[in-house]
């Protein structure tokens, strides 16, 4: 019902617009005719009716059936036949139409065909003009409609891709976090209970708040800090983990956009001796977010095929959500792995 109502509304709007344009056209041409001939000939109404009929014949029948279906040659042939047929009808009408009220010399010389002179070219030229005008208007309207549909399809595609990426990201994050809690439980650590409570806070954020298109940057950073505190519980030595946040946090950002970089750092930022070296810097300046994540990369080259899912997803999301509004540089050496991300934010 909603689609039908929208269609009817759109159709009514189109009819009103077309009607207003034709009324304006007829008023202007009738004023010109009256100014020139001191009257409005009956032929004026008949010829304009023929021109308008030719306009909509081309607009509603010929173009949709032939030109838009790429039957260009057939369209040209049929159009030429119709145009010459209408011109013949017009000329025949003007030749044999005799109105007592229209015997003015000016009208015979300027509007109708003079029997002793050559054909009056004004009606054929007007007919061709109406045909060309209807073709241009129809093609432009179809192009606009096609572009609008393409934009809608692209938007739907982006939304579906984002939903898919989020669906992949959440289980991936949960899988890694549960591994951390399992490690604490396996060691019978007293911090296991704290870790479970922290995880519940993280899950609450992911389920109830991260479904929004945009989230406050402050909440996103709190979520990141909770994640870091959870990771610190499983580390033997957390002195190598440093986080620095400064700047105005009253911005909006896509939820769960930064966590994968930080998660990746904790997963691969510990060497074989158990030493962890991770530096996280988050700053805002002039409506721009700057994230730097640096970690050891002794295990970075041992990534299996599935271990980079979160990082790959976040790069895809950045391309979809912030096209031409972000820069991402990843530096991977034998000793370190660094992410340098800049995003233009909105308040």
C-alpha positions in Angstrom: 0.0 0.0 0.0 2.8 2.4 0.8 4.5 1.8 -2.5 1.2 2.3 -4.4 0.6 5.5 -2.5 4.1 6.7 -3.4 3.6 5.8 -7.0 0.3 7.6 -7.2 1.8 10.7 -5.6 4.7 10.7 -8.0 2.3 10.2 -11.0 0.0 13.1 -9.8 3.1 15.3 -9.4 4.2 14.5 -12.9 0.8 15.3 -14.4 0.6 18.6 -12.6 4.1 19.6 -13.7 3.4 18.7 -17.3 0.0 20.5 -17.2 1.5 23.7 -15.8 4.3 23.6 -18.5 1.7 23.2 -21.3 -0.5 25.9 -19.9 2.4 28.3 -19.7 3.4 27.4 -23.3 -0.2 27.9 -24.7 -0.6 31.2 -22.9 2.7 32.5 -24.2 2.1 31.4 -27.8 -1.6 32.6 -27.8 -0.4 36.0 -26.6 2.2 36.1 -29.4 -0.5 35.1 -31.9 -2.9 37.7 -30.7 -0.3 40.4 -30.8 0.7 39.4 -34.3 -2.7 38.8 -35.9 -5.0 40.7 -33.5 -6.9 37.4 -33.0 -6.3 33.7 -32.3 -7.0 31.5 -35.3 -8.7 28.2 -34.9 -5.8 26.6 -36.7 -3.7 27.7 -33.7 -5.5 25.3 -31.3 -5.6 22.4 -33.9 -1.9 22.7 -34.7 -0.9 22.9 -31.0 -3.0 19.8 -30.3 -1.1 18.0 -33.0 2.2 19.1 -31.7 1.4 18.0 -28.1 0.0 14.7 -29.4 3.2 14.1 -31.3 5.3 15.0 -28.2 3.5 12.3 -26.1 3.5 9.8 -28.9 7.3 10.0 -29.0 7.6 10.4 -25.2 5.3 7.6 -24.0 5.4 5.1 -26.9 8.3 5.4 -29.4 11.1 6.1 -26.9 10.2 3.4 -24.3 9.3 0.8 -26.9 12.2 1.3 -29.3 14.9 3.7 -28.3 15.3 2.5 -24.7 15.3 -1.1 -25.9 18.2 -0.2 -28.1 16.2 -0.5 -31.4 17.7 2.7 -32.6 17.4 2.1 -36.4 13.8 1.0 -36.1 13.1 4.1 -33.9 14.6 6.4 -36.4 12.7 4.9 -39.3 9.3 5.0 -37.5 9.9 8.5 -36.2 10.8 9.8 -39.7 7.6 8.1 -41.1 5.5 9.6 -38.4 7.0 13.1 -38.7 6.5 13.2 -42.5 2.9 11.8 -42.1 2.1 14.5 -39.6 3.6 17.2 -41.8 1.5 15.9 -44.8 -1.6 16.1 -42.6 -0.8 19.6 -41.4 -0.1 20.8 -44.9 -3.2 19.3 -46.2 -5.2 20.8 -43.4 -3.7 24.3 -44.0 -4.2 24.0 -47.7 -7.9 23.2 -47.6 -8.9 24.9 -44.4 -10.7 28.1 -45.2 -12.1 30.2 -42.4 -14.1 33.4 -43.2 -12.9 34.9 -40.0 -9.2 34.4 -41.0 -8.6 36.0 -44.3 -6.1 38.5 -43.0 -3.2 39.0 -45.2 -0.6 38.7 -42.4 -2.1 35.4 -41.3 -2.0 33.9 -44.8 1.6 35.1 -45.3 3.0 34.1 -42.0 1.0 31.3 -40.5 -0.7 29.3 -43.3 0.6 27.9 -46.6 0.4 30.3 -49.4 -0.9 28.5 -52.4 1.3 30.3 -54.9 4.5 30.2 -52.8 6.5 27.5 -51.2 5.4 25.6 -48.1 5.4 27.4 -44.8 8.3 25.8 -42.8 7.1 26.9 -39.4 4.8 23.9 -38.6 7.4 21.3 -39.7 10.1 23.0 -37.7 7.9 23.2 -34.6 7.0 19.5 -35.0 10.7 18.5 -35.2 11.4 20.7 -32.2 8.6 19.0 -30.2 9.9 15.6 -31.2 13.5 16.5 -30.2 12.3 18.1 -27.0 10.4 15.0 -26.0 13.4 12.8 -26.8 15.7 14.9 -24.7 13.3 15.1 -21.7 12.6 11.4 -21.8 16.3 10.4 -22.0 17.3 12.8 -19.2 14.4 11.6 -17.0 15.4 7.9 -17.7 19.0 8.7 -16.9 18.1 10.4 -13.7 15.8 7.5 -12.8 18.6 5.0 -13.6 21.1 6.9 -11.5 18.7 7.1 -8.6 18.1 3.3 -8.8 21.9 2.7 -9.1 22.4 4.8 -6.0 19.8 2.9 -4.0 21.3 -0.4 -5.1 24.7 0.7 -4.2 23.5 1.9 -0.8 21.7 -1.4 -0.2 24.9 -3.2 -1.2 27.0 -1.2 1.2 24.5 -1.8 4.0 24.5 -5.6 3.4 28.2 -5.7 3.2 28.5 -3.8 6.4 26.1 -6.1 8.1 28.1 -9.0 6.9 31.4 -7.6 8.1 29.9 -6.8 11.5 28.5 -10.3 11.7 32.0 -11.6 11.0 33.7 -9.2 13.4 31.6 -9.9 16.5 32.1 -13.7 16.6 35.8 -13.1 15.8 36.2 -10.8 18.7 34.2 -13.0 21.1 36.3 -16.0 20.1 39.5 -14.3 21.0 38.1 -12.8 24.2 36.8 -16.2 25.4 40.3 -17.6 24.7 41.7 -15.0 27.1 39.2 -15.9 29.8 39.9 -19.6 29.3 43.5 -18.9 29.8 42.7 -17.2 33.1 40.4 -20.0 34.2 43.0 -22.6 33.3 45.4 -20.8 35.6 42.7 -20.6 38.3 43.3 -16.9 38.5 41.2 -14.8 40.9 40.8 -12.4 38.0 38.5 -14.7 36.1 35.4 -13.3 37.7 36.5 -9.7 36.9 37.2 -10.8 33.3 33.7 -12.3 32.9 32.1 -9.1 34.3 34.2 -7.0 31.9 33.2 -9.3 29.0 29.6 -8.8 29.9 30.1 -5.0 29.7 31.7 -5.4 26.3 28.9 -7.7 25.0 26.3 -5.2 26.3 28.0 -2.5 24.2 28.2 -4.7 21.2 24.6 -5.9 21.3 22.7 -2.8 22.5 24.8 0.2 21.3 27.0 -0.9 18.5 23.9 -1.5 16.3 23.6 2.3 15.7 25.0 3.8 12.6 27.1 6.2 14.6 28.2 6.1 18.3 29.8 8.7 20.5 33.6 8.5 20.2 33.8 8.7 24.0 31.8 5.5 24.4 33.9 3.8 21.7 37.0 4.6 23.6 35.5 3.4 26.9 34.8 0.2 25.1 38.4 0.0 23.9 39.7 0.6 27.5 37.5 -2.2 28.8 38.9 -4.5 26.2 42.4 -3.5 27.1 41.8 -4.0 30.9 40.5 -7.5 30.0 43.6 -8.3 28.1 45.8 -7.0 30.8 44.4 -9.6 33.2 46.0 -12.4 31.2 49.4 -10.9 30.8 52.3 -11.8 33.1 53.8 -8.3 32.7 51.5 -5.5 31.6 54.1 -2.7 32.0 54.8 -2.7 28.3 51.2 -1.8 27.4 50.8 2.0 27.1 47.6 3.9 26.0 47.4 7.6 25.5 44.1 9.3 24.7 43.7 13.1 24.3 41.7 15.7 22.5 38.0 16.4 22.1 35.9 13.2 22.2 32.6 14.9 21.3 32.5 13.3 17.8 30.5 10.6 16.1 32.1 7.5 14.7 31.1 4.1 13.3 31.0 1.6 16.2 33.6 -1.2 16.4 35.8 0.5 13.9 39.1 0.7 15.9 38.9 -2.5 18.0 40.3 -4.8 15.4 43.6 -2.9 15.2 44.0 -3.1 18.9 42.9 -6.7 19.1 45.5 -7.5 16.5 48.2 -5.8 18.5 47.4 -7.8 21.7 47.2 -11.1 19.7 50.6 -10.6 18.0 52.3 -8.1 20.3 53.9 -10.7 22.7 57.2 -12.4 21.9 58.2 -15.9 22.7 59.5 -14.8 26.1 56.1 -13.4 27.1 57.2 -9.8 26.8 54.4 -7.5 25.6 55.2 -4.2 24.0 52.1 -2.3 22.8 51.7 1.4 22.4 48.2 2.9 21.6 47.7 6.6 20.8 44.3 8.1 20.1 44.0 11.8 19.5 41.6 14.2 17.8 42.5 17.4 16.2 40.6 19.7 13.7 37.8 17.2 13.3 40.3 14.4 12.6 40.9 11.2 14.5 44.5 9.9 14.6 45.1 6.3 15.8 48.5 4.8 16.1 48.9 1.2 17.3 52.5 -0.1 17.6 53.4 -3.6 18.7 56.1 -6.2 18.5 55.9 -8.4 15.4 57.9 -11.5 16.3 54.8 -13.6 15.7 53.4 -11.5 12.9 54.8 -13.6 10.2 53.2 -16.7 11.6 49.7 -15.6 10.8 47.5 -18.3 9.4 44.8 -17.8 6.7 42.0 -17.0 9.2 43.9 -14.9 11.7 43.6 -11.7 9.8 39.9 -11.7 9.4 39.3 -8.8 11.8 42.0 -6.6 10.3 40.8 -7.3 6.7 37.2 -6.6 7.7 38.1 -3.3 9.3 40.0 -2.2 6.1 36.9 -3.1 4.0 34.6 -1.2 6.4 36.9 1.9 6.2 36.7 1.8 2.4 32.9 1.6 2.5 32.2 4.0 5.3 34.9 6.6 4.8 35.7 6.8 1.1 38.1 9.6 0.4 37.8 10.5 4.1 40.6 8.4 5.7 44.1 7.3 5.3 45.5 4.0 6.5 49.2 3.1 6.6 50.4 -0.3 7.9 54.1 -0.8 8.5 55.2 -4.3 8.9 58.8 -5.1 9.6 60.7 -8.0 11.2 60.7 -6.2 14.6 57.4 -4.3 14.7 54.0 -3.8 13.3 52.4 -0.4 13.2 49.0 1.0 12.2 48.7 4.7 11.4 45.0 5.6 10.8 43.5 9.1 10.2 39.7 9.6 9.8 37.7 12.7 9.2 35.0 12.8 11.8 31.7 14.6 12.2 30.3 16.1 15.4 
